[in-house]
């Protein structure tokens, strides 16, 4: 996904994951923090939206902010 975007799959391990995307992720410290987080937990803020791609429609979270727990 573009050089400055970060695509994530969010999961609590109990069910299917939720796709998430952070546009402009590497324009600041948030993208690298999430990319290098390993399995640490984060509180995420954002909004749910429909992602229409390749003939499919899926719900995804557009991440706007995050904080390590």
C-alpha positions in Angstrom: 0.0 0.0 0.0 1.8 3.2 -1.0 5.1 4.1 0.6 3.6 6.3 3.3 0.6 4.1 4.2 0.4 1.3 6.8 -2.0 -1.6 6.5 -2.8 -3.6 9.7 -4.9 -6.5 10.8 -6.3 -6.0 14.3 -7.1 -9.0 16.4 -7.8 -10.0 19.9 -7.0 -13.6 19.1 -10.6 -14.7 19.7 -12.1 -14.1 16.3 -11.5 -12.8 12.8 -9.3 -9.8 12.5 -10.4 -6.3 11.4 -8.5 -4.6 8.6 -7.1 -1.2 9.4 -5.2 1.5 7.4 -3.2 4.5 8.5 -2.7 7.0 5.6 0.5 9.1 5.8 1.7 6.8 8.5 5.4 7.6 8.0 4.9 11.3 8.0 5.3 11.2 11.8 6.2 8.9 14.6 2.9 6.9 14.7 3.6 4.6 11.7 7.0 3.5 12.8 5.7 2.9 16.4 2.9 0.7 15.1 5.1 -1.1 12.5 7.7 -2.0 15.1 5.3 -2.8 17.9 5.6 -6.6 17.9 2.6 -7.9 19.8 2.2 -4.9 22.1 -1.3 -3.6 22.7 -2.6 -0.2 21.6 -5.7 1.9 22.1 -6.7 3.1 18.6 -8.9 6.0 17.6 -10.4 6.3 14.1 -13.5 5.6 12.1 -15.0 2.6 10.5 -15.5 2.8 6.7 -16.3 0.5 3.8 -13.3 -0.4 1.6 -14.3 -1.2 -2.0 -11.4 -2.9 -3.7 -11.1 -5.7 -6.3 -14.8 -6.3 -6.5 -15.2 -6.8 -2.7 -16.5 -4.6 0.0 -15.0 -4.9 3.5 -15.2 -2.9 6.7 -11.9 -1.4 7.8 -10.8 1.0 10.5 -9.2 4.2 9.3 -6.7 4.9 12.1 -6.3 8.5 13.2 -4.4 8.1 16.4 -3.0 5.4 18.8 -1.5 5.1 22.2 0.5 2.2 23.7 -1.3 0.4 26.6 
